[in-house]
Amino acid sequence: MDIQKTHWKRLINPDYIGAYALNPDEDLTVTIDYVQREQIVGTDGKKEDATVAHLKGHKPLILNVTNSKSIAKLYGPYIEEWAGKDITLYASMTKAFGDVVECLRIRPSVAKRKKPPITPDRLGKAIKSIVAGQYTTEKLRAQFELTKEQEKEVNDAVQAAVEGTENA
């Protein structure tokens, strides 16, 4: 079992997402809300203008030239067309300021988003809705990652409902 480790920079809680936000060997697919030029304040208190991608549900990402080019290769050169588009972030290393430092980079293709697991309570409600004809197994599988046991539970409930209507 992997133990979740905490990068020391996570404890500082900066205003922008960085490589420290990802676990080792982890990718993060995010959706761009909008991109704009704005004034940022560095950790040293220095103010500067930067291009910032605001991400849905995450801290904003300061876009350097390398990451801007990566997004442009995916979606074209116009920042207005990047809104609503997914990008996949990963942690890497780069030379900067005479040192090798961590950085966030953007994958050349977007990783498929992983579906969330479903809680037993929510699965029970979904099964009731499926049996009542208000929901479908296709929608359930499209929204959630089901274990083999949960798949069996859904299939058994649907089968029992079908047999119940055939016998009525």
C-alpha positions in Angstrom: 0.0 0.0 0.0 1.4 3.4 -1.0 1.7 6.0 1.7 0.7 9.5 0.6 3.6 11.8 1.1 3.4 15.6 1.6 5.7 17.9 -0.4 6.9 20.7 1.8 5.7 23.3 -0.7 2.1 22.1 -0.2 2.3 23.4 3.4 3.1 27.0 2.2 -0.1 27.1 0.2 0.9 29.4 -2.6 -1.6 31.0 -4.9 -0.6 29.0 -8.0 -0.4 25.3 -8.8 3.1 23.8 -9.1 4.9 20.5 -9.5 4.6 19.9 -5.8 0.8 19.5 -6.2 1.3 16.2 -7.9 2.4 12.9 -6.3 5.4 11.2 -7.8 4.7 9.8 -11.3 1.1 11.3 -11.2 -0.6 13.1 -14.0 -3.4 15.6 -13.4 -5.9 16.4 -16.2 -7.6 19.7 -15.6 -9.9 22.0 -17.5 -8.9 25.5 -18.5 -11.6 28.1 -17.4 -9.9 31.1 -19.0 -6.4 32.5 -19.7 -5.4 36.1 -19.2 -2.4 38.4 -18.6 -2.3 39.6 -15.0 0.1 40.9 -12.4 1.4 38.3 -10.0 3.5 38.6 -6.9 6.4 36.2 -6.5 7.4 34.5 -3.3 10.1 37.2 -3.0 7.3 39.9 -3.1 8.3 41.1 -6.6 5.5 42.0 -8.9 5.5 41.0 -12.5 3.1 40.5 -15.4 2.4 36.9 -16.4 0.1 34.8 -18.5 -2.1 32.8 -16.1 -4.4 29.9 -16.9 -7.3 29.7 -14.5 -8.3 26.1 -14.0 -11.7 24.8 -12.9 -11.5 23.3 -9.4 -7.7 24.0 -9.0 -5.3 26.8 -8.3 -4.3 28.9 -11.4 -1.3 27.9 -13.5 1.3 30.5 -14.5 2.1 29.8 -18.1 5.7 30.0 -19.2 6.6 29.9 -22.9 7.1 26.2 -22.9 3.7 25.4 -21.5 2.0 28.0 -23.7 3.5 26.4 -26.8 2.3 23.0 -25.6 -1.3 24.2 -25.2 -1.0 26.0 -28.6 0.0 22.6 -30.2 -3.1 21.0 -28.7 -5.7 23.8 -29.4 -4.2 26.5 -31.6 -2.5 29.8 -30.8 -5.5 31.8 -29.5 -6.0 31.9 -25.7 -9.7 32.5 -26.1 -10.1 29.1 -27.7 -8.3 27.4 -24.8 -11.3 28.0 -22.4 -13.1 24.7 -21.6 -10.3 22.6 -23.0 -8.5 19.9 -21.0 -4.8 19.7 -20.4 -2.8 17.0 -18.6 -0.1 18.3 -16.2 2.9 16.3 -15.0 5.9 17.1 -12.8 9.4 17.4 -14.5 12.8 18.9 -13.9 14.4 21.9 -15.7 17.5 24.0 -15.4 16.6 27.5 -14.1 18.7 30.1 -12.3 21.8 27.9 -12.3 20.0 25.0 -10.6 17.9 22.1 -11.6 14.3 22.7 -10.2 10.9 21.0 -10.3 8.4 22.3 -12.8 5.0 21.6 -14.2 4.8 20.6 -17.9 1.8 19.8 -20.2 1.6 16.5 -22.0 1.3 16.6 -25.8 -2.0 14.7 -25.6 -4.7 14.8 -23.0 -5.0 11.8 -20.7 -8.4 10.2 -20.4 -10.0 11.3 -17.1 -10.4 8.6 -14.6 -14.0 8.0 -13.5 -14.6 8.3 -9.7 -15.7 5.3 -7.7 -19.2 5.1 -6.5 -20.2 4.8 -2.8 -22.4 1.9 -1.7 -25.2 4.3 -0.8 -25.2 6.0 -4.2 -25.0 2.7 -6.0 -28.1 1.5 -4.1 -30.0 4.7 -5.2 -28.7 4.2 -8.8 -30.0 0.6 -8.9 -33.4 1.7 -7.6 -33.5 4.4 -10.4 -32.5 1.9 -13.0 -35.2 -0.6 -11.9 -37.7 2.2 -11.9 -36.7 3.2 -15.5 -35.5 6.6 -14.5 -31.8 5.9 -15.1 -29.7 3.5 -17.2 -26.8 1.2 -16.6 -25.0 2.9 -19.5 -25.2 6.3 -17.7 -24.1 4.7 -14.5 -21.0 3.1 -16.2 -20.2 6.3 -18.0 -20.2 8.3 -14.8 -18.5 5.9 -12.3 -15.8 3.3 -12.1 -17.5 0.1 -10.9 -15.8 -2.8 -9.2 -16.6 -6.3 -10.4 -18.7 -6.8 -7.3 -20.7 -3.6 -8.0 -21.1 -4.7 -11.7 -22.5 -8.0 -10.5 -24.9 -6.2 -8.0 -26.2 -4.0 -10.8 -26.6 -6.9 -13.2 -28.3 -9.1 -10.6 -30.8 -6.3 -9.7 -31.6 -5.6 -13.3 -32.0 -9.3 -14.1 -34.3 -9.7 -11.0 -36.4 -6.7 -12.1 -36.7 -8.1 -15.7 -37.7 -11.6 -14.4 -40.2 -9.9 -12.0 -42.0 -8.1 -14.8 -42.0 -11.2 -17.0 -43.7 -13.2 -14.2 -46.3 -10.5 -13.5 
